[in-house]
Amino acid sequence: MSSVVIPPGQAPPLAIITATDHSGWVIIGTAFSLSLALLSGGIRYFIRRVISPPFGYDDISIGVATAALVIQSSVVFHSISQGLGKSGELLSTEQLVHIGKCAYVSDIFFVLAVWLSKCSVIYFLLRLTPNKVHTRIFNGFIGAMTVWLVLSIFLVTLRCNLSHPWIVIGESCPGLLARWQVIGVLNIVTELIVFSGSIFLIWGLRVSFSKKAAIVIAFGIRLPIIIVIVFRIHTFNRALHANNLVLAQAPYVIWTQVEVAYAVMSATLICLRSLVSSLNTNYGAFDRNTTTNAYGSYGSGKFNSKKSRKQSDTELASIPTQNREPGSEPQLFTGPSSDYVVHASNGRPTAETAKPDKRITGMGQAVHQDSNSIESNDSRQRIIKKVEWRVDYDGQPSIESRMDPTSE
């Protein structure tokens, strides 16, 4: 090992990369991958907490995947402290056994984190559609991912000498490369299944090609992980045939960290609003002008609802208002372009601005909210649970509606 002169007052480097010590590369690769994964996790938390709540199974899955990634990376860092990435002649037998145990645990959490990231994407697809056929098929996808997880855990854990399966050096381990090749091939297949879910989601939609392409590209961000899987298996094969396994496996460990980190990050990238703004598939007769969150047609984000109300006040200025007849009952709700109260005036509703009590997202579907803030002189107050309406105006407003009211 070449000596390094440390200037006075300077701390020694964390690692020195030499011909017999590649642990510095492993530290850089692991730290960088973990940092990006944690950054993506923070972005996802901000999106769900502030922009487009609530949290769902997809967020829970990716949260647990991030936790598994943190544990796996911590095990790798501990393994580095024991000599991972250094030449075998520089390490004691106890250190080699300890490195083997760390690799054994790291492989388990690696498979778990990748599986959870796949499930997160499928759960995200499930939240984009209420279609029962889609739901059944996507649940089948999750079942296929779970089969891959169970098989991978068995292949990783039941190897070499079962009394101490973490020891690879000096043990007879037939089929060790074949195990990871099977895991890798099935990993690629499941990634293609996940990607096919986005195509299946938009296959029958009557939207422009550009919108369909945007959706496919958003989910296709995950596909480069296939290249990482291939490089990871290739470097593992080279390490197995090297004379110095502990030193030669440094590139393999780096590609492992890149794969698991990218799996977690790509599951977050697809939920960014800028990438899925065209995911309003109009299932359930939602209007294309309806305020949407990152899940497309489901619910309204805090920022979106404020913008919608501000925009509706401007649009309402062009709608003339008629007088309210005595004894009319105010019905409060929010339409796609304005907030107003409907009064029963000579059997014909009229419109005027009001604070919303009933938020309607598009036509034919309403979200019930508390009505305690409504002040009315009438003894009865009706809450509209389901409304189908249309507004046409040419000088005078003409609102046709069908209501299914219930008395409160």
N, C-alpha and C positions, 0 to 999 in steps of 0.2 A: 504494500500500500504506500503510495506516495505521501510524503509528509506535507502538511499545509501549514504555513506560517500565519498565525492569527495576530493582526495588529493590536497594539496595546489599547485597552478599553473596548475592544470588540468581542462580542460573544461568538463562540464557535458555531459553525453551520449545523443545521439539524441533521444533515446527512451529506456525505462526500461520495460522489459517483466516481467509481474507479472500475478497473477491469474485473475486480473480484467483489464489487459491491454496487448493486443496481437498486438498492432500497430507496434511493432518492427519487428515482422515476416512479416507483410505486406510491410513494408519499404524495408526489405531485398529482398523479392520475387519480388517486383515491380522494384527495382533498378537493380537487377541482370538480370532480363528478358529484361529490356530496354537496358541495356549495350550490351548484346549479339546481340540484334536486330540491334542496331546502328553499331556494329562491322561488322555484315554481310552486312549491307548497304554500309559501307565504302569499303568492299572487292568487292562488286558488282560494285561500281562506278569505282574502280581501274581497274577491268577487262574490263569494257566497254570503259573507257577513254584511257587506255594504251595498253592493250593486244589485245582485239578483239572488236574494234568499228565496227559499230556505235550503238548508243542507239536506242532502239525500243520500241514498245508498252508494251512489257513485263517489260522493265526497268522503263518506266514511271509509270506503274501500281504499281510496288513494291516500287517506290519512294513515290507515294502518300499514299500507305499503311503504309510505315514507318512514314510519317508525321502524319497520323491518329493515329498511335500507340503512337507517342510522345505526341499528344494532350490528348489521353485517359489516358496515364500514368501520365501526369501533373494533370489531374482532380483527379486521385486517390491520388496523393500526397497532393493535396489541401484538399481532403476529410479526409486524415489522420490528417492533421493539425486541422481539426474541431472535431476530436474525433473518426474517424473510427477505429474499432478494440478495442475500450474500452467498458467497461461495461455501460449499459444504464443509471444506476443511477448516473453515474459520469457526465452525459451530460445534458445540458438544452434542452428545447423544440426547441429553435431556432437552436441549433447545430444539433439536429436530423433531422429537416427539411432541413438544408443545406446539410447534408450527403445524404439525399434522393435525392435532386436535382443533386448532383454530381454523384450518382449512375445512375440516369436516363440518364444523358449526356454520362457517361462512357459506358453504354450499347450500345448506338447508334454508337459511334466511334469504339467500339469493333466489332460489326457486319460489319461495313464498312471496317475495316482493314482486317478482315478475308476474306471478299468477294474479295477485291482487290488482295490479295495474291493468291487466286484461279485463278482469271483472268490472273495474271502474268504467271502462269504455262501454261495455255492454250495458251496464246500469244507466249510463248516460243516454244510450240509444233508447232504452226503455222509457225514459222520462220525456223523450221527444215524440212519442206516439201512444195513443190510447187504443190502437188497433189490436184486436185480440189475436189475429194471426201473427202479427209482428211480435206480440208479447210471448206467445208460445215458442216461436222460433228463437228469439233472443234468450229465453230461459233455457232452451236446449243448448245454445252456445255456451252459457255458463256451466251447464252440465259437462260439456266437452272439455272446457278449461279445467274443471275439477278432476276429471279423469286424468288429464295431463299432469296435474299437480301430484296426485296420489302415485302415479307411475314414476314420476321423476323423483319423489321422495324415496321410494323403494330402491330405485337404481342408484341413488346417491349414497344412501345409508348402508345398504346390504352389499358390501364389497370387501374384497381382500379377505383377511382373517376376521370373522365375525366377532371374535373375542376382543379385538382391538382394530376396528375397521378404519380408524383414522391414520394408521401407520401404512404408508405406501412404500417408502424407501426400505429396501431389504426384504420386502414381502412379495409373495406371489399374488399378483392382481390380474388375472386373466380377464380380458374384455373391458378393461377400464376405459380405453378410448371409445370402444363401441357403445358403452353406456352413455357417454356424453354426446356421441353422434346421434343416438336415438332420441335423447332429450332435445338436442338441437333441431333435428328434423321435425319432430312434433311441435316444437316451439314455433318454427316457421309456419307450419300448417295452421296452428291456432291463430297466429298473427294474420294470416290470409283470411281466416274465418271472421276475425274481428273486422277486418277491412270490408269484407263482403257484406257485413251487416249494414254499413252505410249505403252501399249500392242497393241492397234490397229495400231499404227505407224509402228511397226516392224513385224506385223503378217505375211505379205507376203514377207518379205525380205529374200533373199538367202545369209544369213551370218551365221557364226558359232554360236552354242548355247551359247558359252561363251560371245560373243559380245551382243547377245540378253539379256542374263542374266545381263550383266553390265548395260545396258540401263534400264531394269526393276528395278534393285536395286537402281539406281540413283533416279528414280522417286518414288520408294517405301520408300525413306527416309521420305517422308511426312506422311506415314500411321500411325506412332506412335501417331499422333495427335488425333486419334480416342480414344486411352486410356485416354488422357488428357480430352477429351470431356466427357467421362463417369464419370471420377472422379469429374469434375466440376459440373455436374448435381447432383451427389450423395451428394457432400458437400452443395449444395444449398438446397437440400431436408432436410438435417440435420439442417441447419440454420433456415429454416421455422418452424420446429417443436421444436426449442429450446426456452427456456424461455427468453433468452437475445439475441435478434436477432443481434444487432450491434456488440456484442462481438463474437457471434458464426459464423458470416459471414466472419471472417478473412481468414479461409482456402479457402472458395469459391472465395474470391477476389484474393488470390494467384494463384489458379488454372486458374482463368480467365486471369491473366497476363501471365502465362506460355503458355496458349493456343494461345493467339494472338501473342506473341513473337515467338513461334515455327512456327506458320503459315507463318510469314514474313521471318524467317531465312531459313526454308526449301525451300522456293521459290528461294532463292539465292544459296543454296547448290547444286541444280541440274544443275546450269550453270557453276560450277567450271570446269575448263578444264580437270582436272584429272579424273572427273567423267563422262564426256561426250566425251572423245576423240574418242570413237568408234561410235559416232553418225553420221559419214559420211555414209549416206544411199545410196549414188550413184544415187539418183534421178537426172535426167537430164544428165546422162552419165558422171558423174565425175569420174576421175581416183582415185583409192584408194591411190596412192602415192602423190596426190595433197595436197599442203599445205592448211590446214583448220584452222578455228578459232573455238571458243567455240560453234558456231552455226553449226558445222559439215561441210557441203559442200558449205557454202555460204561465199565468200570473203576470204581475207587473212589478218591476223593480222600484225602489224608492225614487231613484233619479228619474226614471221614465214617467212615473205617475205625476211628478211635479211638472215635468215638461209637457205632458199631455194636458193637464189642467190649464197651464199658461197658454198653450196653443189654442185650446178650445174657447177660452174667453175672447180671443181675437176673432175667431171664426164666428162666434155667436153674434157679433156686432151687426152682421149683415142680415140676421133673421128678425123680422118684425114681430112685435109682441101684441097679443090681444088682451082685452080686459078679462079679469077673472070674475066669474059669476058667483054670487053669494052661495055659500054652502058647498062649494066645490071642494074636493078632497085632494090635497097635494100628494103626488107620487114622485118620490125623489130617486133618480138614478143617473148614471153617467153613460152617455152614448159614445160612439167612437170618435166624434169630433166636437162634442160640446157637453156641458153640464147644464141641466135644466130641470124644471119642475113641470109635470104634466097636470093641467087642471081640466076637470070635466066641465065644459062650457057648452051647453045646448047639445050635448051628445057628441061634441067635437073637441078633441084635445087641443090645447094651445101650449106654447112653450115660453118660458122665461128663465133667466139664470137663477141658479141656486147652488148651495153647497151640496155635494153629492153624499147620499147615504147608501145608495146601491151602486156599486161599481160593476158595469157590464163590459166584458171584454169581447167586443164584436157582437154579432147577432145571434140570439137564441141561447145565450148562456150567461148566467149572472153569478157573481160572488157575493154572498150575503155578508153584510157588515152591521154593526150595532146601530140602532136607530134611536138611542136615547137622546141624542142631541137635536132631534127634530122637534120643532115647536109648532103646534097646530091647535087652533081654537075648536076644531071639530072633535066630537066625542069619539070618533073612530079614526083609526089610521091603518092604512093598508100597506103591507110590504110586498113588493113585486118579487116573486121568486123566479118566474120565468117570463121572458118578454121576447116577442118577435115584432119588430117595428121597422118602418121605413119613413124617411123624411124626404118629401119633394116640395119645393117651393118655387113659385113664379109670381112674385109680388106678395102673395099671402102664404103662410105656412100651411101645409097639409100633412098631417101625421096620421098614418094608419098603424094601428097596433092591436095586438092580441095579448091579453094579460091573463095570468092565472093567479089572482091575488088571494091571500089568506089574511084574515083579520088577526091583529095582534092585541 
